[in-house]
Amino acid sequence: MHRGGKLEVRSTIPVRDAADLSLAYTPGVAKVCTAIADQHELAAEYTWVSNVVAVVSDGTAVLGLGDIGPSAAMPVMEGKALLFKEFGNVDAVPICLDCTDVDALVETVTRLAPSFGGVNLEDISAPRCFEVEDRLRAVLDIPVFHDDQHGTAIVVLAALRNAARLTGRSLGDLRAVVAGAGASGVAVTRILLGAGIGDIAVSDSKGMIYQGREGLNSYKEALARDTNRAGHTGSTEEALAGADVFIGLSGSTLAEDALAAMADDAIVFALSNPTPEVLPEVARRHARVVATGRSDFPNQINNVLAFPGVFRGALDVRATTITENMKVAAADALATVVAEELSEDYVIPSPFDARVAPAVTRAVADQARLDGVARR
């Protein structure tokens, strides 16, 4: 499947004779160039820019493989571009950069930006990924979206809304523990806080994150301020006693005893890939709803449910950014797709559900207009 790559470039117009050639290229193309030089916004109408996304990685956090470098990251970025096209009809170009310095990454992507309608950051290690995204969002007037953060967060929020509904609760009724304070852990925690979860605490490799703990970086210090109202200071397992929700994004393992101590109708999202923090057959002994990141178990938390529709909606209205409200709108639309069909093994739709991308696209586009970031 991978030999020769998974992508190619195709033309959208025929070049059958000299007349076609003279229109597609010189001299006819010069009229388009001069028009765009006079009105830069015409590039969105007369070039492919308005429908193409740069999929950018430095190869420092690829899948579960870690820092394997830009060349080894290319098969994943090609795959991401393929998913953009297959699920959102968005053209995407994989770009693997041979630099890891934050300044160099930001400068390089900024210089490339005029060729694209959006930037999807991928597999950049934390905490650098936070600064790279923040700085690019500040300087570019096109959507910048770190999928490891926000794609995961959108799908988790959608699945958790449905899991709560299935068990007769709302998000505000839930106490959650998140294992992992990397890119996805931080983003999931932030979107759940914004959506009104009852309480949420986060752990890293040293235990629970809380105010006053030494050695926290600025992002974890912010988490300490905004989470863990109960003041848990021990291990993840200790914090899970009586908790309603476990969300694993850490690559660690979770003892069955910790699951047994959770509240009734517990919800377990063991999302590390390829090996979940706890296997589903073990989690189901103690939890009502179990999700993983794998396609061979029910309730797969898969980013492909989010990013194609998010970018399709943003590109359709030529959004200048992707707001927090647009992410929540995407999650709500995704949850609604299966809201009338819920069961313990079906709280999130399949990536192959044809309803998904159109629903997310419409929700994101509508919210962009409401938020005042749409240009059409």
C-alpha positions as CSV (number, residue, x, y, z in Angstrom):
1,M,0.0,0.0,0.0
2,H,2.7,2.5,0.9
3,R,5.2,1.8,-1.9
4,G,5.6,4.9,-4.0
5,G,3.5,6.9,-1.5
6,K,-0.2,7.3,-1.0
7,L,-0.8,10.7,-2.8
8,E,-0.5,12.3,-6.2
9,V,-1.4,15.6,-7.8
10,R,-4.0,15.8,-10.5
11,S,-5.1,18.6,-12.7
12,T,-8.7,19.9,-12.6
13,I,-8.8,21.1,-16.2
14,P,-7.9,19.5,-19.5
15,V,-4.9,20.6,-21.6
16,R,-5.8,19.2,-25.0
17,D,-4.2,21.7,-27.4
18,A,-2.3,25.0,-27.7
19,A,-5.4,27.0,-26.9
20,D,-5.9,25.2,-23.6
21,L,-2.2,25.6,-22.8
22,S,-2.3,29.4,-23.5
23,L,-5.1,29.8,-21.1
24,A,-3.9,27.5,-18.3
25,Y,-0.4,28.8,-18.5
26,T,1.2,31.7,-20.3
27,P,0.0,34.1,-21.6
28,G,-3.5,33.7,-20.2
29,V,-2.4,33.1,-16.6
30,A,-0.8,36.6,-16.5
31,K,-4.3,38.2,-16.3
32,V,-5.1,36.2,-13.2
33,C,-1.7,37.1,-11.7
34,T,-2.1,40.8,-12.2
35,A,-5.7,40.7,-10.8
36,I,-4.4,39.0,-7.6
37,A,-1.6,41.4,-7.4
38,D,-4.2,44.2,-7.3
39,Q,-6.6,42.4,-5.0
40,H,-4.8,39.7,-2.9
41,E,-8.1,38.2,-1.7
42,L,-8.8,37.0,-5.3
43,A,-6.2,34.2,-4.7
44,A,-8.9,32.4,-2.8
45,E,-11.2,32.4,-5.9
46,Y,-8.7,31.9,-8.7
47,T,-6.2,29.4,-7.1
48,W,-6.4,26.3,-5.1
49,V,-5.3,28.1,-1.9
50,S,-8.9,28.2,-0.4
51,N,-9.2,24.4,-0.5
52,V,-5.7,23.3,0.5
53,V,-4.2,22.6,4.0
54,A,-0.6,22.2,4.9
55,V,-0.1,19.1,7.2
56,V,3.1,20.1,9.0
57,S,5.3,18.0,11.3
58,D,8.8,18.1,12.6
59,G,8.8,14.4,13.4
60,T,9.3,14.7,17.1
61,A,6.2,12.9,18.4
62,V,5.0,10.6,15.7
63,L,2.2,8.3,16.7
64,G,3.5,6.2,19.6
65,L,7.0,6.1,18.0
66,G,8.4,9.3,19.5
67,D,11.1,11.4,17.9
68,I,11.8,9.6,14.7
69,G,12.6,12.6,12.5
70,P,11.0,14.3,9.5
71,S,11.7,11.6,6.9
72,A,10.2,8.8,9.0
73,A,7.2,11.0,9.8
74,M,6.3,11.4,6.1
75,P,4.2,8.2,5.8
76,V,2.0,9.5,8.6
77,M,1.6,12.9,7.1
78,E,0.8,11.4,3.8
79,G,-1.9,9.3,5.5
80,K,-3.3,12.4,7.2
81,A,-3.5,14.2,3.8
82,L,-5.3,11.2,2.4
83,L,-7.8,11.3,5.2
84,F,-8.4,15.0,4.6
85,K,-9.3,14.2,1.0
86,E,-11.3,11.0,1.6
87,F,-13.4,12.3,4.5
88,G,-13.6,16.0,4.0
89,N,-12.8,16.6,0.3
90,V,-10.0,18.9,1.4
91,D,-6.7,18.9,-0.5
92,A,-3.8,18.6,1.8
93,V,0.0,18.7,1.3
94,P,2.3,16.8,3.8
95,I,5.3,18.9,4.8
96,C,7.9,17.5,7.1
97,L,10.4,20.1,8.4
98,D,14.0,19.4,9.3
99,C,14.0,21.8,12.2
100,T,12.8,21.5,15.8
101,D,13.6,25.0,17.2
102,V,10.3,26.8,18.0
103,D,11.5,30.0,16.3
104,A,12.5,28.1,13.2
105,L,9.3,26.2,13.0
106,V,7.2,29.3,13.3
107,E,9.2,31.3,10.8
108,T,9.1,28.5,8.2
109,V,5.4,27.9,8.5
110,T,4.7,31.6,8.4
111,R,6.7,31.9,5.1
112,L,4.8,29.0,3.6
113,A,1.4,30.2,4.7
114,P,0.5,32.2,1.5
115,S,0.2,28.9,-0.4
116,F,-2.4,27.5,1.9
117,G,-5.9,28.1,3.3
118,G,-5.1,26.4,6.6
119,V,-2.4,24.7,8.6
120,N,-2.8,21.4,10.4
121,L,0.1,20.9,12.9
122,E,0.8,17.2,13.6
123,D,3.1,15.2,15.8
124,I,5.1,18.0,17.3
125,S,6.2,17.2,20.8
126,A,4.9,19.0,23.9
127,P,5.3,21.5,25.4
128,R,6.8,23.1,22.2
129,C,3.6,22.3,20.3
130,F,1.7,24.7,22.5
131,E,4.0,27.7,21.7
132,V,4.2,26.9,18.0
133,E,0.4,26.8,17.7
134,D,-0.1,30.0,19.8
135,R,2.5,32.0,17.9
136,L,1.2,30.9,14.5
137,R,-2.4,31.7,15.4
138,A,-1.2,35.1,16.4
139,V,0.5,36.0,13.1
140,L,-1.6,34.1,10.5
141,D,-5.1,35.0,9.2
142,I,-5.9,31.4,8.3
143,P,-7.0,28.5,10.6
144,V,-4.1,26.9,12.5
145,F,-5.1,23.6,14.2
146,H,-2.9,21.2,16.2
147,D,-4.8,18.0,15.6
148,D,-3.1,16.0,18.4
149,Q,-4.6,18.5,20.8
150,H,-7.9,19.7,19.4
151,G,-9.0,16.8,17.2
152,T,-8.7,14.5,20.2
153,A,-10.4,17.0,22.4
154,I,-13.4,17.4,20.1
155,V,-14.0,13.6,19.8
156,V,-13.5,13.0,23.5
157,L,-16.1,15.7,24.3
158,A,-18.6,14.3,21.9
159,A,-18.2,10.7,23.2
160,L,-18.3,11.8,26.8
161,R,-21.5,13.8,26.3
162,N,-23.1,10.7,24.9
163,A,-21.7,8.4,27.6
164,A,-23.1,10.8,30.3
165,R,-26.5,10.9,28.5
166,L,-26.6,7.1,28.3
167,T,-26.0,6.8,32.0
168,G,-28.5,9.5,32.9
169,R,-26.1,12.2,33.8
170,S,-24.8,15.5,32.4
171,L,-21.2,16.7,32.1
172,G,-21.7,18.8,35.2
173,D,-22.4,15.7,37.2
174,L,-19.1,14.1,36.4
175,R,-15.7,14.0,38.2
176,A,-13.0,13.0,35.8
177,V,-9.3,12.1,36.1
178,V,-7.1,12.5,33.0
179,A,-3.8,10.6,32.9
180,G,-1.4,12.5,30.7
181,A,-0.5,16.2,30.6
182,G,0.9,16.3,27.0
183,A,-0.7,17.9,24.0
184,S,-3.9,15.8,24.0
185,G,-4.2,15.7,27.8
186,V,-4.1,19.5,28.1
187,A,-6.5,20.0,25.2
188,V,-9.0,17.5,26.4
189,T,-8.9,19.0,29.9
190,R,-9.4,22.5,28.6
191,I,-12.4,21.6,26.3
192,L,-14.1,19.7,29.1
193,L,-13.6,22.6,31.5
194,G,-15.1,24.9,29.0
195,A,-18.0,22.5,28.4
196,G,-18.8,22.6,32.1
197,I,-17.6,19.3,33.5
198,G,-18.2,19.0,37.3
199,D,-14.5,18.5,38.3
200,I,-11.4,17.3,36.5
201,A,-7.9,16.5,37.7
202,V,-4.8,15.7,35.6
203,S,-1.8,13.5,36.3
204,D,1.6,13.2,34.7
205,S,4.5,10.8,35.2
206,K,5.1,12.2,38.7
207,G,1.5,12.0,39.9
208,M,-1.4,14.4,40.3
209,I,-0.9,18.0,39.2
210,Y,-1.9,20.5,41.9
211,Q,-1.1,24.0,43.0
212,G,2.2,24.2,44.8
213,R,3.8,21.1,43.2
214,E,7.4,21.8,42.3
215,G,8.8,21.5,38.8
216,L,5.7,22.3,36.8
217,N,6.1,24.1,33.4
218,S,3.9,27.1,32.6
219,Y,1.2,24.9,31.0
220,K,1.0,22.5,33.9
221,E,1.0,25.5,36.3
222,A,-2.1,26.8,34.5
223,L,-3.7,23.4,34.8
224,A,-3.0,23.3,38.5
225,R,-4.8,26.6,38.9
226,D,-7.8,25.6,36.9
227,T,-8.3,21.9,37.9
228,N,-8.3,19.5,40.8
229,R,-10.7,21.3,43.1
230,A,-10.6,18.3,45.4
231,G,-6.9,18.8,45.9
232,H,-5.6,15.3,45.0
233,T,-1.9,15.1,45.5
234,G,-1.1,11.4,45.2
235,S,-1.2,8.9,42.3
236,T,-3.7,8.6,39.4
237,E,-5.1,5.5,41.0
238,E,-5.7,7.2,44.3
239,A,-7.6,10.1,42.6
240,L,-9.8,7.6,40.8
241,A,-11.5,6.4,44.0
242,G,-15.1,7.5,43.6
243,A,-14.4,9.2,40.2
244,D,-16.9,8.9,37.4
245,V,-14.6,9.1,34.4
246,F,-11.0,8.0,33.5
247,I,-9.4,9.4,30.4
248,G,-6.0,7.9,29.6
249,L,-3.7,9.8,27.3
250,S,-0.4,8.8,28.8
251,G,0.9,5.5,27.5
252,S,0.9,4.2,31.1
253,T,-0.9,1.2,32.6
254,L,-3.8,1.3,35.0
255,A,-4.4,-1.4,37.7
256,E,-7.8,-3.1,37.8
257,D,-8.1,-2.3,41.5
258,A,-8.3,1.4,40.6
259,L,-11.2,0.8,38.2
260,A,-13.0,-1.2,40.9
261,A,-12.8,1.8,43.2
262,M,-14.6,4.1,40.7
263,A,-18.2,5.2,41.0
264,D,-21.1,3.2,39.7
265,D,-21.7,3.5,35.9
266,A,-18.1,4.6,35.4
267,I,-16.8,5.7,32.1
268,V,-13.4,4.6,30.9
269,F,-11.6,6.1,27.9
270,A,-8.3,4.3,27.7
271,L,-6.9,6.1,24.6
272,S,-3.2,5.3,24.4
273,N,-2.3,3.6,21.2
274,P,-1.6,0.8,20.3
275,T,-1.8,-0.4,23.9
276,P,-4.6,1.1,26.0
277,E,-3.9,1.9,29.7
278,V,-6.3,-1.0,30.4
279,L,-7.7,-3.6,28.1
280,P,-11.4,-3.2,27.3
281,E,-12.3,-6.7,28.6
282,V,-10.8,-5.7,31.9
283,A,-12.4,-2.3,32.0
284,R,-15.8,-3.6,31.2
285,R,-15.9,-5.5,34.5
286,H,-16.1,-2.2,36.3
287,A,-17.2,0.4,33.8
288,R,-20.5,1.0,32.0
289,V,-18.9,2.6,28.9
290,V,-15.4,1.9,27.6
291,A,-13.7,3.5,24.7
292,T,-10.2,3.2,23.2
293,G,-8.2,4.7,20.3
294,R,-8.2,1.4,18.4
295,S,-10.4,0.4,15.5
296,D,-10.7,-3.2,16.6
297,F,-12.7,-2.3,19.7
298,P,-16.1,-0.5,20.0
299,N,-16.2,3.3,20.6
300,Q,-13.0,4.3,18.8
301,I,-11.9,7.8,19.7
302,N,-10.5,8.7,16.2
303,N,-9.5,12.2,15.2
304,V,-10.7,11.5,11.7
305,L,-14.2,12.1,13.1
306,A,-13.2,15.7,13.6
307,F,-10.5,17.3,11.6
308,P,-11.8,16.8,8.0
309,G,-15.2,18.4,8.9
310,V,-13.6,21.1,11.0
311,F,-11.3,22.2,8.1
312,R,-14.0,21.8,5.5
313,G,-16.3,24.1,7.4
314,A,-13.6,26.6,8.1
315,L,-12.4,26.7,4.5
316,D,-16.0,26.9,3.1
317,V,-16.5,30.2,4.9
318,R,-12.8,31.3,4.6
319,A,-12.5,31.6,8.4
320,T,-9.6,33.5,9.8
321,T,-9.2,31.1,12.7
322,I,-10.8,28.2,14.5
323,T,-12.4,29.4,17.7
324,E,-13.1,27.5,20.9
325,N,-16.8,27.8,20.1
326,M,-16.2,26.2,16.7
327,K,-14.5,23.2,18.4
328,V,-17.4,22.8,20.8
329,A,-19.9,23.1,17.9
330,A,-18.0,20.3,16.1
331,A,-18.2,18.1,19.2
332,D,-21.9,18.8,19.7
333,A,-22.6,18.0,16.0
334,L,-20.6,14.8,16.2
335,A,-22.4,13.7,19.4
336,T,-25.8,14.4,17.8
337,V,-25.1,12.1,14.9
338,V,-25.7,9.0,17.1
339,A,-27.7,10.6,19.9
340,E,-30.8,8.5,19.2
341,E,-28.9,5.3,18.8
342,L,-26.9,5.2,22.0
343,S,-25.7,2.0,23.6
344,E,-22.7,1.0,25.8
345,D,-20.8,0.1,22.6
346,Y,-22.0,3.0,20.5
347,V,-21.4,6.4,22.0
348,I,-19.5,7.8,19.0
349,P,-20.1,7.1,15.3
350,S,-17.8,5.2,13.0
351,P,-15.4,7.2,10.8
352,F,-17.2,5.6,7.8
353,D,-20.6,7.0,8.9
354,A,-21.5,9.3,6.0
355,R,-23.4,11.6,8.3
356,V,-20.3,12.7,10.2
357,A,-18.3,15.1,8.0
358,P,-21.4,17.0,6.7
359,A,-22.7,17.5,10.2
360,V,-19.4,18.7,11.5
361,T,-18.9,20.9,8.5
362,R,-22.2,22.7,8.8
363,A,-21.8,23.2,12.6
364,V,-18.3,24.7,12.2
365,A,-19.3,27.0,9.3
366,D,-22.3,28.2,11.1
367,Q,-20.4,28.9,14.3
368,A,-17.6,30.7,12.4
369,R,-20.3,33.1,11.1
370,L,-21.7,33.6,14.6
371,D,-18.2,34.2,16.0
372,G,-17.5,36.8,13.3
373,V,-14.4,35.0,11.9
374,A,-16.0,34.1,8.5
375,R,-15.1,36.0,5.4
376,R,-18.0,34.7,3.4
